[in-house]
Amino acid sequence: MRLMLISSSVAHGHGYLEHCAASLLDFLGSIRKVTFLPYALKDWDAYTRKARDGFAKFGVEVESVGADGRPDLQTAEAIFVGGGNTFRLLCQMQEYELIEPIRQRVAGGMLYMGASAGSNLACPTIKTTNDMPIVFPRSFDALGLVHFQINPHYIDADPASTHMGETREKRLAEFHEENDTRVIGLREGSWLRVDGDRATLGGTTGAKLFVKGAAPEEWREGTREFPPPASRR
């Protein structure tokens, strides 16, 4: 499986996907048409226009879902799942019964790209999303294309802040009180290129790795392996 999982489609000082354009084009190789899933936002037409305009700057054509709301997965060489509300995204995926077909196509070689909610969707579950549950999916189980969780838009605590609510690090510690899966806190401006069990961090802002029972670890560059748990091998 080959994936590109982006923290956010827009980074400070850049337009839509501009901050990761070089890596995105390298990831696509000779592919110049991407199938776009707009399910995470309410207005699919406006979202598709935004994606088309953004990808057009890089010479890539965007094909969205059909009149029946479903993508053409039979001919797709690459799929891009946009950001928005992760709960709404997963609900639409379940409604159109796309979870297993997309798993199979990615396992068969179709490239997967996601930004924000689209990156959450590639994980085992959507439990580490930042979004509010504005709708209720049948379960939190997602595509499971990788063996770790992602927390997109990860923000480090500001020691000078007077905010009294939980920091992102605290929320992820609460996740590990009930779950064992590793979590990558992916800051805006960073992304992961995944090839099988190997993930390479791209961008300039880095990430933070959270493992249950261990102190959070800073990840600035390089490739790491994330094999499945021994019980799942």
N, CA and C of each residue as an Amber inpcrd file, in Angstrom:
protein
   699
   0.8370000  -1.1920000   0.0000000   0.0000000   0.0000000   0.0000000
   0.8730000   1.2440000   0.0000000   0.4910000   2.2180000  -0.8150000
   1.2190000   3.4900000  -0.8810000   0.2460000   4.6200000  -0.5800000
   0.6110000   5.4440000   0.4080000  -0.2680000   6.5010000   0.8610000
   0.5150000   7.7890000   1.0830000  -0.1870000   8.9250000   0.9420000
   0.3400000  10.2220000   1.3400000  -0.6970000  10.8540000   2.2540000
  -0.3300000  11.0190000   3.5240000  -1.2590000  11.4780000   4.5470000
  -0.8000000  12.8410000   5.0530000  -1.6030000  13.8500000   4.7600000
  -1.2400000  15.2520000   4.9760000  -1.9880000  15.7830000   6.1970000
  -1.3000000  16.5460000   7.0310000  -1.9560000  17.0910000   8.2160000
  -3.0720000  18.0420000   7.8440000  -2.8230000  18.9220000   6.8770000
  -3.8240000  19.9070000   6.4570000  -3.5810000  20.2700000   4.9990000
  -4.6530000  20.5670000   4.2810000  -4.5110000  20.9190000   2.8650000
  -3.9290000  22.3130000   2.6810000  -3.9980000  23.1400000   3.7250000
  -3.4450000  24.4960000   3.6650000  -2.5240000  24.7000000   4.8600000
  -1.3400000  25.1890000   4.6010000  -0.4040000  25.5680000   5.6620000
  -0.1940000  27.0760000   5.6070000   0.1870000  27.6600000   6.7220000
   0.3420000  29.1110000   6.8100000   1.2690000  29.6380000   5.7100000
   0.7910000  30.6480000   4.9840000   1.5960000  31.2690000   3.9390000
   1.5170000  30.5780000   2.5900000   0.6780000  29.5400000   2.4590000
   0.5810000  28.7780000   1.2170000  -0.8740000  28.6050000   0.8060000
  -1.0980000  28.4010000  -0.4910000  -2.4150000  28.0870000  -0.9960000
  -2.7090000  26.6040000  -0.8620000  -3.8300000  26.1850000  -1.4410000
  -4.3130000  24.8190000  -1.3220000  -3.2770000  23.8170000  -1.8220000
  -2.7620000  22.9940000  -0.9170000  -1.7830000  21.9290000  -1.1690000
  -0.4290000  22.4270000  -1.6830000  -0.2050000  23.7300000  -1.6870000
   1.0550000  24.2520000  -2.2290000   2.2540000  23.8250000  -1.3830000
   2.0780000  23.7170000  -0.0770000   3.2050000  23.4080000   0.7950000
   3.7530000  22.0020000   0.5690000   2.9290000  21.1160000  -0.0080000
   3.3850000  19.7370000  -0.2220000   3.3440000  19.3480000  -1.6930000
   3.2780000  20.3530000  -2.5870000   3.0810000  20.0860000  -4.0150000
   4.1890000  19.2240000  -4.6160000   5.4370000  19.5180000  -4.3010000
   6.5490000  18.7580000  -4.8910000   6.4760000  17.2910000  -4.4840000
   6.2080000  17.0370000  -3.2050000   6.1040000  15.6630000  -2.7270000
   4.8750000  14.9850000  -3.3180000   3.7860000  15.7260000  -3.4420000
   2.5550000  15.1760000  -4.0110000   2.7700000  14.7260000  -5.4490000
   3.4190000  15.5690000  -6.2430000   3.6700000  15.2160000  -7.6410000
   4.6380000  14.0490000  -7.7500000   5.6270000  14.0120000  -6.8780000
   6.5510000  12.8750000  -6.8710000   5.8140000  11.5910000  -6.4950000
   4.9030000  11.6960000  -5.5470000   4.1100000  10.5440000  -5.1230000
   3.2350000  10.0260000  -6.2650000   2.6280000  10.9450000  -7.0210000
   1.7450000  10.5470000  -8.1200000   2.5190000   9.9700000  -9.3060000
   3.7600000  10.3720000  -9.4680000   4.5380000   9.8770000 -10.6070000
   3.9210000  10.3290000 -11.9160000   3.5880000   9.3960000 -12.8000000
   3.0310000   9.7440000 -14.1080000   1.5150000   9.9370000 -14.0810000
   0.8830000   9.6840000 -12.9400000  -0.5760000   9.8260000 -12.8380000
  -0.9590000  11.3010000 -12.8720000  -1.9150000  11.6400000 -13.7150000
  -2.3480000  13.0220000 -13.8480000  -3.8620000  13.1730000 -13.7100000
  -4.5130000  12.1830000 -13.1200000  -5.9320000  12.2880000 -12.7970000
  -6.1580000  11.6680000 -11.4270000  -6.8600000  12.4150000 -10.5610000
  -7.1160000  11.9890000  -9.1900000  -8.6230000  11.9370000  -8.9600000
  -9.0950000  10.8860000  -8.3210000 -10.5000000  10.7800000  -7.9340000
 -10.6710000  11.3930000  -6.5520000 -11.5670000  12.3690000  -6.4550000
 -11.7210000  13.1690000  -5.2400000 -12.9950000  12.7860000  -4.5010000
 -12.8780000  12.5650000  -3.1820000 -14.0230000  12.2940000  -2.3250000
 -14.2980000  13.5220000  -1.4560000 -15.4330000  14.2190000  -1.6990000
 -15.7310000  15.4730000  -0.9940000 -16.6150000  15.2990000   0.2290000
 -16.7500000  14.0750000   0.7230000 -17.7670000  13.7530000   1.7160000
 -17.6470000  14.5040000   3.0380000 -16.4880000  15.0300000   3.3750000
 -16.2850000  15.6360000   4.6930000 -16.9080000  17.0200000   4.8180000
 -17.2900000  17.6360000   3.6890000 -17.9730000  18.9310000   3.7240000
 -19.3930000  18.7830000   3.1950000 -20.2500000  19.7290000   3.5410000
 -21.6630000  19.6700000   3.1530000 -21.8640000  19.9600000   1.6750000
 -21.1690000  20.9910000   1.1630000 -21.3390000  21.4170000  -0.2340000
 -20.3020000  20.7090000  -1.1050000 -20.6800000  19.5830000  -1.6760000
 -19.7490000  18.7970000  -2.4840000 -19.3020000  19.5410000  -3.7360000
 -20.2290000  20.2690000  -4.3680000 -19.8990000  20.9590000  -5.6110000
 -18.8360000  22.0300000  -5.3890000 -19.0280000  22.8420000  -4.3570000
 -18.0510000  23.8930000  -4.0690000 -16.7060000  23.2890000  -3.6750000
 -16.7520000  22.2050000  -2.9160000 -15.5120000  21.5580000  -2.4720000
 -14.7690000  20.9620000  -3.6670000 -15.5130000  20.3730000  -4.5850000
 -14.8840000  19.8040000  -5.7810000 -14.2450000  20.8870000  -6.6260000
 -14.9210000  22.0290000  -6.7620000 -14.3280000  23.1430000  -7.5180000
 -13.0250000  23.6010000  -6.8780000 -13.0140000  23.6730000  -5.5480000
 -11.7910000  24.0760000  -4.8500000 -10.6660000  23.0820000  -5.1150000
 -10.9730000  21.7990000  -5.0380000  -9.9530000  20.7770000  -5.2870000
  -9.4730000  20.8270000  -6.7330000 -10.4000000  20.9960000  -7.6730000
 -10.0190000  21.0620000  -9.0900000  -9.1060000  22.2490000  -9.3550000
  -9.4610000  23.4000000  -8.7930000  -8.6370000  24.5960000  -8.9950000
  -7.2500000  24.3960000  -8.3840000  -7.1970000  23.7660000  -7.2050000
  -5.9160000  23.5590000  -6.5520000  -5.0280000  22.5990000  -7.3040000
  -5.5640000  21.4510000  -7.6970000  -4.7720000  20.4510000  -8.4160000
  -4.4040000  20.9240000  -9.8200000  -5.2640000  21.7620000 -10.4210000
  -4.9860000  22.2530000 -11.7810000  -3.6820000  23.0450000 -11.8330000
  -3.3170000  23.6890000 -10.7410000  -2.0670000  24.4430000 -10.6960000
  -0.8620000  23.5330000 -10.8860000  -1.0300000  22.2510000 -10.5590000
   0.0590000  21.2910000 -10.6720000  -0.0960000  20.4020000 -11.8990000
  -1.0930000  20.7190000 -12.7620000  -1.2990000  19.9340000 -13.9700000
  -1.9910000  18.6060000 -13.7200000  -2.7730000  18.5240000 -12.6300000
  -3.4770000  17.2890000 -12.2780000  -4.9780000  17.5160000 -12.3990000
  -5.6610000  16.6070000 -13.0690000  -7.1130000  16.6800000 -13.2480000
  -7.8100000  16.0000000 -12.0760000  -8.9520000  16.5400000 -11.6780000
  -9.7280000  15.9740000 -10.5780000 -11.0700000  15.4800000 -11.0950000
 -11.3770000  14.2430000 -10.7690000 -12.6850000  13.6480000 -11.0650000
 -13.3840000  13.3790000  -9.7430000 -14.6050000  13.8870000  -9.5820000
 -15.3150000  13.7220000  -8.3220000 -16.2850000  12.5510000  -8.3990000
 -17.1750000  12.4590000  -7.4170000 -18.1610000  11.3880000  -7.3820000
 -19.2170000  11.6080000  -8.4610000 -19.9050000  10.5320000  -8.8300000
 -20.9320000  10.6140000  -9.8560000 -22.2620000  11.1140000  -9.3160000
 -23.2710000  11.1130000 -10.1610000 -24.5960000  11.5820000  -9.7680000
 -25.1900000  10.7370000  -8.6500000 -24.7610000   9.4960000  -8.5440000
 -25.2490000   8.6120000  -7.4810000 -24.4650000   8.7760000  -6.1800000
 -23.5050000   9.7130000  -6.1530000 -22.7230000   9.9770000  -4.9530000
 -21.5230000   9.0880000  -4.7650000 -21.3060000   8.1730000  -5.6970000
 -20.2090000   7.2130000  -5.5670000 -19.0850000   7.5080000  -6.5570000
 -17.8460000   7.2420000  -6.1560000 -16.7190000   7.4070000  -7.0820000
 -16.6000000   6.1960000  -7.9930000 -15.9210000   6.3850000  -9.1030000
 -15.6180000   5.2720000 -10.0060000 -14.2920000   4.6670000  -9.5580000
 -14.3680000   3.6440000  -8.7410000 -13.1570000   3.0280000  -8.2050000
 -12.5300000   2.0300000  -9.1620000 -13.2720000   1.6080000 -10.1610000
 -12.7570000   0.5950000 -11.0780000 -11.5850000   1.1120000 -11.8970000
 -11.6690000   2.3840000 -12.3050000 -10.6330000   2.9420000 -13.1770000
  -9.6870000   3.8880000 -12.4450000  -9.9810000   4.2210000 -11.2020000
  -9.1630000   5.1910000 -10.4670000  -7.7540000   4.6690000 -10.2320000
  -6.7630000   5.5070000 -10.5160000  -5.3740000   5.1820000 -10.2060000
  -4.9240000   5.8010000  -8.8940000  -5.5860000   6.8980000  -8.5040000
  -5.2490000   7.5880000  -7.2600000  -6.5140000   8.2180000  -6.7130000
  -6.6510000   8.1970000  -5.4000000  -7.8200000   8.7770000  -4.7510000
  -7.3530000   9.8060000  -3.7340000  -8.0820000  10.9280000  -3.6430000
  -7.7620000  11.9660000  -2.6690000  -9.0030000  12.2380000  -1.8290000
  -8.8700000  12.0790000  -0.5140000  -9.9790000  12.3000000   0.4120000
  -9.7150000  13.6030000   1.1540000 -10.5760000  14.5890000   0.9170000
 -10.3650000  15.9070000   1.4800000 -10.7480000  16.0130000   2.9420000
 -10.3090000  17.0960000   3.5670000 -10.5910000  17.3440000   4.9660000
 -11.9620000  17.9440000   5.1920000 -12.2950000  18.0960000   6.4590000
 -13.6050000  18.5840000   6.8690000 -13.9670000  17.9050000   8.1730000
 -15.2110000  17.4810000   8.3060000 -15.6170000  16.7860000   9.5250000
 -15.4590000  15.2770000   9.3620000 -14.6530000  14.6800000  10.2150000
 -14.3210000  13.2580000  10.0830000 -15.5310000  12.3630000  10.3280000
 -16.4140000  12.7480000  11.2400000 -17.6050000  11.9430000  11.5080000
 -18.5270000  11.9180000  10.2860000 -18.7050000  13.0750000   9.6530000
 -19.5270000  13.1260000   8.4460000 -18.8860000  12.3230000   7.3200000
 -17.5780000  12.4250000   7.1950000 -16.8630000  11.6650000   6.1690000
 -17.0870000  10.1690000   6.3480000 -16.8950000   9.6740000   7.5710000
 -17.0560000   8.2470000   7.8060000 -18.5040000   7.8030000   7.6000000
 -19.4670000   8.6350000   7.9990000 -20.8760000   8.3070000   7.7760000
 -21.1660000   8.1100000   6.2960000 -20.6550000   8.9960000   5.4530000
 -20.8920000   8.8860000   4.0140000 -20.2040000   7.6470000   3.4520000
 -19.0010000   7.3690000   3.9310000 -18.2950000   6.1630000   3.4890000
 -19.1020000   4.9140000   3.8280000 -19.6820000   4.8910000   5.0170000
 -20.5030000   3.7520000   5.4220000 -21.7990000   3.6870000   4.6250000
 -22.4240000   4.8330000   4.3970000 -23.6870000   4.8520000   3.6530000
 -23.5110000   4.3060000   2.2430000 -22.4020000   4.6720000   1.5950000
 -22.1450000   4.2130000   0.2260000 -21.3800000   2.8950000   0.1700000
 -21.1280000   2.3110000   1.3430000 -20.4610000   1.0070000   1.4400000
 -19.1250000   1.0010000   0.6900000 -18.3000000   1.9890000   1.0310000
 -17.0310000   2.1810000   0.3240000 -15.8140000   1.7120000   1.1170000
 -15.9940000   1.3710000   2.3870000 -14.8400000   1.0130000   3.2110000
 -14.0720000  -0.1600000   2.6110000 -14.7240000  -1.2620000   2.3990000
 -14.0320000  -2.4530000   1.9000000 -13.5700000  -2.3000000   0.4540000
 -14.3800000  -1.7190000  -0.4630000 -13.8890000  -1.5230000  -1.8270000
 -12.6260000  -0.6630000  -1.8990000 -12.5500000   0.3780000  -1.0900000
 -11.3510000   1.2220000  -1.1150000 -10.1720000   0.4750000  -0.5110000
 -10.4020000  -0.2570000   0.5650000  -9.3190000  -1.0880000   1.1270000
  -8.7440000  -2.0080000   0.0560000  -9.6180000  -2.6730000  -0.6630000
  -9.1670000  -3.6350000  -1.6630000  -8.4200000  -2.9510000  -2.8010000
  -8.9110000  -1.7940000  -3.2430000  -8.2450000  -1.1060000  -4.3490000
  -6.8750000  -0.5830000  -3.9290000  -6.7650000  -0.0640000  -2.7020000
  -5.4640000   0.4230000  -2.2330000  -4.5000000  -0.7490000  -2.0700000
  -4.9980000  -1.8620000  -1.5510000  -4.1600000  -3.0650000  -1.4350000
  -3.7060000  -3.5450000  -2.8040000  -4.5140000  -3.2620000  -3.8260000
  -4.1800000  -3.6800000  -5.1830000  -3.3270000  -2.6910000  -5.9450000
  -2.9780000  -1.5450000  -5.3210000  -2.0550000  -0.6140000  -5.9730000
  -2.5760000   0.7880000  -6.1970000  -3.8690000   1.0480000  -5.9870000
  -4.3620000   2.4120000  -6.1380000  -3.7440000   3.3050000  -5.0660000
  -3.2700000   4.4700000  -5.4490000  -2.6660000   5.3960000  -4.4990000
  -3.7420000   6.0630000  -3.6570000  -3.4370000   6.2780000  -2.3880000
  -4.3650000   6.9500000  -1.4760000  -3.7160000   8.2130000  -0.9520000
  -4.4160000   9.3360000  -1.0960000  -3.9860000  10.6030000  -0.5180000
  -5.1070000  11.1390000   0.3490000  -4.7630000  11.6340000   1.5180000
  -5.7550000  12.2240000   2.4040000  -5.1950000  13.4620000   3.0620000
  -6.0800000  14.3980000   3.3770000  -5.6910000  15.5850000   4.1350000
  -6.6220000  15.7090000   5.3250000  -6.0720000  15.9320000   6.5030000
  -6.8520000  16.1300000   7.7170000  -7.8160000  14.9750000   7.9500000
  -9.1220000  15.1750000   7.7720000 -10.0890000  14.0890000   7.9550000
  -9.7740000  12.9100000   7.0520000  -9.2750000  13.1940000   5.8520000
  -8.8940000  12.1190000   4.9380000  -7.7250000  11.3070000   5.4490000
  -6.8590000  11.9320000   6.2410000  -5.7640000  11.2000000   6.8810000
  -6.2810000  10.3810000   8.0530000  -7.2050000  10.9640000   8.8410000
  -7.8540000  10.1900000   9.9040000  -8.4920000   8.9230000   9.3580000
  -9.1150000   9.0380000   8.1810000  -9.8460000   7.9170000   7.6010000
  -8.9300000   6.7400000   7.2740000  -7.6540000   6.9910000   7.0160000
  -6.7170000   5.9140000   6.6840000  -6.3100000   5.0960000   7.8910000
  -6.6200000   5.5730000   9.0970000  -6.1820000   4.9340000  10.3430000
  -7.1250000   3.7960000  10.7330000  -6.7670000   3.0370000  11.7560000
  -7.6690000   1.9710000  12.2080000  -9.0350000   2.4870000  12.6450000
  -9.0630000   3.6500000  13.3260000 -10.3160000   4.2640000  13.7500000
 -10.2020000   5.7770000  13.5720000 -11.3090000   6.4830000  13.8290000
 -11.2690000   7.9500000  13.7860000 -11.2130000   8.5330000  15.1990000
 -10.7930000   7.7440000  16.1760000 -10.8380000   8.1680000  17.5740000
  -9.9230000   9.3400000  17.9010000  -8.9310000   9.6230000  17.0560000
  -8.0000000  10.7170000  17.3550000  -8.2350000  11.9370000  16.4800000
  -9.4330000  12.0550000  15.9060000  -9.7950000  13.2700000  15.1910000
 -10.0070000  14.4110000  16.1810000  -9.9330000  15.6380000  15.7000000
 -10.2050000  16.8090000  16.5200000 -11.6560000  17.2750000  16.4000000
 -12.4480000  16.6200000  15.5520000 -13.7580000  17.1340000  15.1720000
 -14.8570000  16.8020000  16.1700000 -15.9470000  17.5690000  16.1030000
 -17.1220000  17.2920000  16.9150000 -17.9970000  16.2580000  16.2100000
 -18.6610000  15.3830000  16.9570000 -19.5240000  14.3600000  16.3530000
 -20.8670000  14.9480000  15.9190000 -20.8570000  15.6690000  14.8050000
 -22.0730000  16.3300000  14.3290000 -23.0560000  15.3300000  13.7230000
 -22.5770000  14.1390000  13.3910000 -23.4090000  13.0200000  12.9620000
 -22.8450000  11.7640000  13.6170000 -23.6090000  10.6640000  13.5430000
 -23.2060000   9.4600000  14.2520000 -22.9570000   8.3160000  13.2800000
 -21.6870000   7.9690000  13.0360000 -21.4000000   6.7930000  12.2090000
 -21.7910000   5.5140000  12.9380000 -21.9510000   4.4330000  12.1910000
 -22.3260000   3.1500000  12.7880000 -21.2410000   2.6280000  13.7260000
 -19.9920000   2.9500000  13.4250000 -18.8720000   2.6220000  14.2960000
 -17.7690000   3.6240000  14.0140000 -16.7270000   3.6150000  14.8340000
 -15.5770000   4.4870000  14.6190000 -14.5090000   3.8190000  13.7510000
 -14.7220000   2.5760000  13.3650000 -13.7340000   1.8620000  12.5560000
 -13.5820000   2.5190000  11.1900000 -12.3280000   2.7480000  10.7970000
 -12.0450000   3.4160000   9.5250000 -11.4050000   2.4220000   8.5550000
 -10.5910000   2.9170000   7.6230000 -10.0450000   2.0600000   6.5750000
  -8.9690000   1.1010000   7.0830000  -8.2290000   1.5020000   8.0960000
  -7.1760000   0.6250000   8.6160000  -6.0600000   0.3790000   7.6200000
  -5.7110000   1.3770000   6.8320000  -4.6380000   1.2250000   5.8560000
  -3.2620000   1.3070000   6.5150000  -3.2030000   1.9060000   7.7040000
  -1.9620000   1.9790000   8.4690000  -2.2300000   1.4080000   9.8620000
  -1.1490000   1.1180000  10.5950000  -1.2810000   0.4960000  11.9070000
  -1.0410000   1.5000000  13.0320000  -1.2900000   2.7670000  12.7650000
  -1.1680000   3.8030000  13.7780000  -2.3000000   4.7990000  13.5910000
  -2.5020000   5.6220000  14.5970000  -3.4760000   6.7040000  14.5250000
  -2.7570000   8.0080000  14.1730000  -3.5070000   8.9330000  13.5770000
  -2.9820000  10.2680000  13.3010000  -3.8500000  11.2940000  14.0230000
  -3.2010000  12.2780000  14.6200000  -3.9020000  13.4600000  15.1070000
  -3.4560000  14.6290000  14.2400000  -4.2590000  15.0030000  13.2240000
  -3.8660000  16.0980000  12.3330000  -3.9210000  17.4540000  13.0520000
  -3.2970000  18.4490000  12.4630000  -3.2880000  19.8170000  13.0100000
  -2.7350000  19.8270000  14.4370000  -1.8120000  18.9130000  14.7250000
  -1.3280000  18.8180000  16.1010000  -0.7220000  20.1480000  16.5470000
  -1.1010000  20.5640000  17.7640000  -0.6340000  21.8350000  18.3260000
   0.0750000  21.5650000  19.6470000   1.2790000  22.0820000  19.7870000
   2.0030000  21.9820000  21.0520000   1.4310000  22.9770000  22.0530000
   1.4770000  22.6190000  23.3060000   0.9970000  23.5100000  24.3560000
   1.8560000  24.7740000  24.4260000   1.2210000  25.9120000  24.6080000
   1.9170000  27.1840000  24.7590000   2.1110000  27.4400000  26.2490000
   3.3530000  27.4280000  26.7300000   3.5770000  27.6060000  28.1780000
   3.1150000  28.9650000  28.6930000   2.9390000  29.9420000  27.7920000
   2.5090000  31.2710000  28.2180000   0.9940000  31.4400000  28.1590000
   0.2900000  30.4060000  27.6870000  -1.1600000  30.5200000  27.5230000
  -1.8770000  30.4530000  28.8720000  -2.9880000  31.1830000  28.9720000
  -3.8290000  31.1250000  30.1650000  -5.0230000  30.1840000  29.9670000
  -5.0620000  29.4950000  28.8470000  -6.1430000  28.5480000  28.5680000
  -6.1150000  27.4150000  29.5910000  -7.2810000  27.0900000  30.1630000
  -7.3460000  26.1040000  31.2400000  -7.8910000  24.7460000  30.7830000
  -8.2370000  24.6200000  29.5160000  -8.7230000  23.3450000  29.0080000
  -7.5880000  22.3920000  28.7050000  -7.9550000  21.1720000  28.2870000
  -6.9430000  20.1660000  27.9900000  -6.0870000  20.5620000  26.8010000
  -4.7960000  20.2790000  26.9030000  -3.9140000  20.4190000  25.7530000
  -4.1270000  19.2170000  24.8360000  -3.6190000  19.2890000  23.6100000
  -3.7220000  18.1550000  22.6960000  -2.9780000  16.9500000  23.2670000
  -1.8230000  17.2020000  23.9050000  -1.0590000  16.0980000  24.5040000
  -1.8670000  15.3970000  25.5920000  -2.6120000  16.1700000  26.3760000
  -3.4380000  15.5920000  27.4350000  -4.5520000  14.7460000  26.8210000
  -5.1690000  15.2180000  25.7770000  -6.2430000  14.4480000  25.1350000
  -5.7200000  13.1200000  24.5870000  -4.5100000  13.1390000  24.0400000
  -3.9430000  11.8960000  23.5140000  -3.5310000  10.9600000  24.6540000
  -3.1510000  11.5220000  25.7860000  -2.8790000  10.6840000  26.9620000
  -4.1680000   9.9980000  27.4120000  -5.2880000  10.7010000  27.3190000
  -6.5780000  10.1000000  27.6670000  -6.9400000   8.9850000  26.6770000
  -6.5970000   9.1920000  25.4070000  -6.8110000   8.1320000  24.4200000
  -6.0630000   6.8670000  24.8280000  -4.8340000   7.0360000  25.2890000
  -4.0280000   5.8740000  25.6640000  -4.4310000   5.2700000  27.0100000
  -5.2800000   5.9440000  27.7490000  -5.8400000   5.3170000  28.9380000
  -6.8130000   4.2020000  28.5580000  -7.3640000   4.2760000  27.3460000
  -8.3700000   3.3080000  26.8980000  -7.9500000   2.5220000  25.6550000
  -6.8620000   2.9190000  24.9980000  -6.4460000   2.3160000  23.7370000
  -4.9370000   2.1320000  23.7180000  -4.4610000   1.1900000  22.9210000
  -3.0320000   0.8800000  22.8540000  -2.3390000   1.4220000  21.6080000
  -3.0760000   1.8030000  20.5950000  -2.4970000   2.1400000  19.2930000
  -1.6190000   3.3840000  19.3560000  -0.4710000   3.3240000  18.6850000
   0.4100000   4.4890000  18.5900000  -0.2870000   5.6400000  17.8600000
   0.0800000   6.8560000  18.2160000  -0.5090000   8.0440000  17.6010000
   0.6000000   8.9640000  17.1100000   0.4510000   9.4640000  15.8930000
   1.3670000  10.4720000  15.3680000   0.6550000  11.8130000  15.3820000
   1.1520000  12.7340000  16.2090000   0.6430000  14.0990000  16.2120000
   1.3050000  14.8520000  15.0690000   0.5590000  15.0550000  14.0030000
   1.1200000  15.6070000  12.7670000   0.8170000  17.1010000  12.6940000
   1.8560000  17.9050000  12.8400000   1.6620000  19.3570000  12.8140000
   1.3110000  19.8460000  11.4130000   0.6140000  20.9780000  11.3470000
   0.3320000  21.5880000  10.0520000   1.6460000  21.9070000   9.3470000
   1.6890000  21.6040000   8.0450000   2.9200000  21.7860000   7.2900000
   3.7300000  20.5200000   7.1470000   3.2270000  19.4140000   7.7350000
   3.9260000  18.1300000   7.6270000   3.0000000  17.0680000   7.0400000
   3.6060000  16.0060000   6.5480000   2.8400000  14.9020000   5.9670000
   3.6530000  13.6260000   6.0610000   2.9900000  12.5010000   5.8290000
   3.6350000  11.1940000   5.8350000   3.5120000  10.5510000   4.4670000
   4.6190000  10.0080000   3.9700000   4.6070000   9.1450000   2.7930000
   4.7390000   7.7180000   3.3020000   3.7500000   6.8970000   3.0360000
   3.6990000   5.5420000   3.5720000   3.8720000   4.5290000   2.4600000
   4.7730000   3.5900000   2.6700000   4.9810000   2.4730000   1.7470000
   5.0030000   1.2050000   2.5870000   3.8880000   0.4870000   2.6040000
   3.7840000  -0.6820000   3.4640000   3.8240000  -0.2760000   4.9200000
   4.7630000  -0.8290000   5.6920000   4.9020000  -0.5110000   7.1130000
   5.8750000   0.6360000   7.3700000   6.4100000   1.2370000   6.3140000
   7.3960000   2.3020000   6.4600000   6.7480000   3.6560000   6.1930000
   6.9450000   4.5940000   7.1080000   6.4030000   5.9370000   6.9730000
   7.5390000   6.9470000   7.0110000   7.5700000   7.8300000   6.0150000
   8.6000000   8.8640000   5.9310000   7.9510000  10.2230000   6.1680000
   8.4970000  10.9630000   7.1150000   7.9540000  12.2680000   7.4650000
   8.4580000  13.3270000   6.5040000   7.5320000  14.1120000   5.9560000
   7.8910000  15.2170000   5.0780000   7.4470000  16.5390000   5.6690000
   7.9090000  17.6420000   5.0660000   7.5560000  18.9630000   5.5560000
   8.6090000  19.5220000   6.4910000   8.2740000  20.6650000   7.0910000
   9.2640000  21.3840000   7.8950000   8.8970000  21.4880000   9.3700000
   7.6910000  21.0940000   9.7370000   7.2290000  21.3500000  11.1060000
   7.3290000  20.1440000  12.0180000   7.5680000  18.9620000  11.4700000
   7.7790000  17.7810000  12.2910000   6.5000000  17.1950000  12.8660000
   6.6780000  16.2030000  13.7060000   5.5630000  15.4930000  14.3130000
   5.9780000  15.0380000  15.7010000   5.0060000  14.5350000  16.4530000
   5.2820000  13.9930000  17.7740000   4.6620000  12.6030000  17.8470000
   5.4480000  11.6380000  18.3280000   5.0110000  10.2510000  18.4090000
   4.5960000   9.9190000  19.8350000   3.3710000   9.3960000  19.9480000
   2.8230000   9.0320000  21.2530000   2.6540000   7.5180000  21.3220000
   3.3270000   6.8970000  22.2900000   3.2410000   5.4640000  22.5240000
   2.7720000   5.2560000  23.9530000   1.8130000   4.3890000  24.1400000
   1.2680000   4.1530000  25.4750000   2.3720000   3.7230000  26.4420000
   2.4160000   4.3670000  27.5910000   3.3840000   4.0100000  28.6160000
   4.7400000   4.6490000  28.4510000   4.9090000   5.5110000  27.4200000
   6.2050000   6.1650000  27.1770000   6.0050000   7.6720000  27.0510000
   7.0870000   8.4100000  27.2590000   7.0250000   9.8550000  27.0880000
   6.9000000  10.1850000  25.6030000   6.1590000  11.2310000  25.2460000
   6.0570000  11.6250000  23.8380000   7.4360000  11.8860000  23.2470000
   7.5980000  11.4980000  21.9890000   8.8990000  11.6070000  21.3290000
   8.7990000  12.5230000  20.1120000   9.7210000  13.4580000  20.0180000
   9.7520000  14.3520000  18.8700000  10.2760000  13.6080000  17.6440000
   9.6410000  13.8550000  16.4920000  10.0480000  13.2380000  15.2200000
  10.2060000  14.3610000  14.2050000  11.4360000  14.5860000  13.7790000
  11.7250000  15.7030000  12.8870000  11.9760000  15.2940000  11.4480000
  12.5360000  14.1150000  11.2330000  12.8450000  13.7060000   9.8660000
  13.1000000  12.2100000   9.8250000  13.1810000  11.6720000   8.6050000
  13.5540000  10.2820000   8.4360000  12.3700000   9.3430000   8.3350000
  12.6960000   8.0640000   8.2200000  11.7080000   7.0030000   8.0120000
  11.6330000   6.1130000   9.2430000  10.4270000   5.7340000   9.5910000
  10.2110000   4.8190000  10.7050000   9.3440000   3.6530000  10.2320000
   9.4790000   2.5360000  10.9200000   8.6430000   1.3860000  10.6120000
   7.5330000   1.2740000  11.6520000   6.3220000   1.0140000  11.1580000
   5.1640000   0.8540000  12.0250000   4.4810000  -0.4690000  11.6940000
   5.1140000  -1.5880000  12.0550000   4.4970000  -2.8910000  11.7680000
   3.2590000  -3.0840000  12.6220000   2.3680000  -3.9840000  12.2050000
   1.1880000  -4.2640000  13.0160000   1.5810000  -4.9410000  14.3100000
   0.7270000  -4.8980000  15.3290000   1.0010000  -5.6330000  16.5650000
   1.2240000  -7.1070000  16.2710000   2.0140000  -7.7550000  17.1080000
   2.3680000  -9.1600000  16.8840000   1.1280000 -10.0350000  16.7650000
   0.0780000  -9.6800000  17.4990000  -1.1390000 -10.4990000  17.4880000
  -1.8650000 -10.4200000  16.1580000  -1.5290000  -9.4250000  15.3370000
  -2.2080000  -9.2410000  14.0670000  -1.3660000  -9.6720000  12.8950000
  -0.1330000 -10.1210000  13.1280000   0.7350000 -10.5460000  12.0420000
   0.2380000 -11.8590000  11.4330000
